[in-house]
Amino acid sequence: MMLSCMFAKFLLLGATFLAMAQSHCPDVQPMRNLNITEYTRASWYVQEQQVTAYQSEEQLRCVVATYDAGYSKWWQQPPFFTGSVLSVYNHYADGKPTLNERNQPVNRLCASVKNRALPSKLLVAPCFLPLAAGGDYWVIGVGSSRDGHYEWAVVSGGRARKKYADGCTTDTGYFNSGLWIFSRTPVLAAAKLAEARSLLRSMGYTLSLMKSVSQTGCSYAGAYLKR
């Protein structure tokens, strides 16, 4: 009985310390008024990102993400979910193809939109798994051209929970992990990249874990692209 009480106190203490650590991180939220049609209009080329348990630093070459909104003949609804779903196709050099020999997209993930009024807040998982197995994917900011087209985007794997000397960031495991800077072009102009980095800093993020993604000499062979 005494050991059980001590164990319970230990868990409570651990949870308290975790809550205190998280309370020192800004309460960043998914952006409002994301135009999901524009967001999924064309592919995104990753410029910088954090390493995660599912993508090592060695794999940060020619990384591109393509999203489809709505139904297609390759579409599959996640189990026990009837809401809106985006199709997700992530590719990197020498990784699994997202386009087969018949030019059909393959190796799809599902990004579930739990709240139609907030399409920037998504849960991503293999399509055969329920939402509970999904990882947070939040679009927290975009940069737009004069005609309203998105030029870059910043994406966070949920709330920044880990505190560092110069700010907070997400985890590096499988869940609630990842931080990305996207570009519509393989190489984002330096001034635009500086804007994206500045936005993250203004939100309280540390950039100390961000790694540059090489987009030089990429053929994107096997990648499902929308231009």
CORDA-V388419 format. One record per backbone hydrogen bond with DSSP energy under -0.5 kcal/mol. NH is the residue of the N-H (numbers start at 0). CO is the residue of the C=O. E is the energy in kcal/mol with one decimal. If there is no record, write none. Layout:
# CORDA-V388419
nh->[NH/NH]
co->[CO/CO]
e->[E/E]
This chain:
# CORDA-V388419
nh->[4/5/6/7/8/9/10/11/12/13/14/15/16/17/18/19/20/21/22/23/23/24/27/30/35/38/39/40/42/43/44/45/45/46/47/48/49/50/51/52/54/58/59/60/61/63/64/65/67/69/74/80/83/85/86/87/88/90/92/94/97/98/99/102/105/108/109/110/111/111/112/113/113/115/117/120/121/121/122/123/124/126/128/132/133/134/136/137/138/138/139/139/140/142/144/147/150/151/152/153/154/155/156/157/160/160/161/162/163/166/167/168/170/177/179/180/181/182/183/192/193/194/195/196/197/198/199/200/201/202/203/204/205/209/210/212/213/213/217/222/224]
co->[0/1/2/3/4/5/6/7/8/9/10/11/12/13/14/15/16/17/18/19/20/21/25/138/33/34/35/37/225/64/182/43/62/180/180/210/178/208/54/172/51/55/56/58/213/90/43/88/86/84/71/77/112/110/67/108/65/63/60/91/221/221/103/99/97/87/124/85/109/122/83/111/120/113/114/117/119/136/111/134/109/107/125/129/130/123/121/155/119/136/137/153/153/151/148/144/142/142/181/140/179/137/177/155/158/168/168/160/166/163/203/161/175/170/154/47/152/44/150/188/189/190/191/192/193/194/195/196/197/198/200/199/167/206/48/46/59/211/214/219/222]
e->[-2.1/-2.4/-2.4/-2.2/-2.4/-2.1/-2.3/-2.3/-2.6/-2.4/-2.4/-2.1/-2.4/-2.2/-2.4/-2.3/-2.3/-2.4/-1.9/-0.7/-0.8/-1.8/-1.8/-2.8/-1.1/-2.6/-1.9/-1.0/-3.2/-3.1/-3.6/-0.5/-2.1/-3.1/-1.0/-2.1/-1.8/-0.5/-2.0/-1.3/-1.0/-1.2/-1.6/-1.8/-3.7/-2.6/-3.1/-2.1/-2.1/-0.9/-1.8/-1.2/-0.6/-2.9/-3.0/-2.7/-2.4/-2.4/-2.7/-2.6/-3.2/-1.1/-2.5/-2.0/-1.3/-2.6/-2.9/-2.6/-0.6/-2.9/-2.9/-0.8/-0.6/-0.5/-2.2/-1.7/-0.7/-2.6/-1.5/-2.7/-2.1/-0.6/-2.1/-1.9/-2.5/-2.8/-2.4/-3.1/-2.3/-0.5/-0.8/-2.2/-1.0/-2.4/-2.7/-1.7/-3.8/-1.4/-1.3/-2.7/-2.0/-2.9/-2.8/-2.2/-0.6/-1.1/-2.9/-0.5/-3.3/-1.2/-2.7/-1.8/-2.2/-1.6/-2.6/-2.4/-3.3/-1.5/-2.0/-2.5/-2.2/-1.5/-2.1/-2.5/-2.4/-2.2/-1.9/-2.2/-2.5/-1.2/-1.7/-2.4/-2.0/-1.2/-2.9/-2.8/-1.7/-0.5/-0.6/-2.1/-0.7]
